[in-house]
């Protein structure tokens, strides 16, 4: 019996749509509070039918077990400026009551052999349908802009080479991935130095104002 893909994918499409709204809402709240925004932007997609079928065949997932065994049919991607932002976003998602984290894969601390870095969460999201609640698995990938740049290009090249990179090219891609990570590290260091300079400036200005206040009081006396 042929699967009704429109009916099957509808809850996943609703899940992606709702999660994008909620994740962008987090970004909006940080902006309204004049705080550093850990989320740069959010994208999402439902895996194409052809990709679902191909992956089910490669992973030997029975078609009747797709909902339980394929966790990335609904996919969200969160881009951040800094590596520290990634960990902050992960914690925010862990603390939410409207979704449940059921799996975490830290490819930042433990990068893949290819050089790929990202933080993956698999969540269970209760989507409300006409027939009642349905719990949907969704994958959220959280990465910096530099990590995303590398991963996007590598994915495009991987598609052309069908995953069979020449050894020399694989090594160059690994070096490029490391360069992207070093860029993240350097930008984080610069950010910390700026924050420290601002803190010292603010602290020094407070002392100057305090001295000025006491001098003024002495003059009035």
Phi, psi and omega in degrees: 000129182284137182286142173275092186294324179300315180292319182295318186275344183306313178297328179290320177296320178293321179299311179299316181299314182291319181293323177299317179298316183291318180291323176290332176294324176299314179302317181297320181296319178297318180297317181294334179268007181055040178250161175301131183268114183285343180255119179279307172199166185232135173232164180201157179201158170258132184301132178300151182304316181300321180291323178297314181296315180299314181294322179297324179288318180294321182267002180056047178262118178300143183301328180283356180247013182302316184298326183271330191247350177247108190268356185243023174297318170262122184230132175240148176229129179246125178258137181234161177280318187234157179299321178301327178298324180301312182294326177294318179294319178303315181294322178300315181293320177302324186278350183286148181264348184265007175205154183235124177283124180245348178203141176230137176229112183266095178267012174269308175291322181241080183295155176287163182301330180289342186107353182300133176230138177182165175244122183251133172240136168253123182243159172252121185240124180276104180266139183266117180248169179303322181276002180125189182280141176226128181271123185246137173277137177219146178254132176244120176258129182239124184208164175281169178298322179293317177298320181292321177302311181297313184296322180295314180292317181298320179297318180297316179292322180299321180297319181291324182266001181055036176079358183254072178288142169300150185303316182298323179289323177299318179295320179294321178294322177296319178294322178295321178297319180292323178296320178297319180291322177296325175298315177302316181297317181295317179295324177294320179295316178300316179300315180298320180293321177295316180297320179293319178297319179295321180296315180294321178297315180296319180294317179295322179294323178297320179293319180298317180295325180292318178296316180300319181298314182291324177297319180296319179296320179297319181295322181292326179291000000 
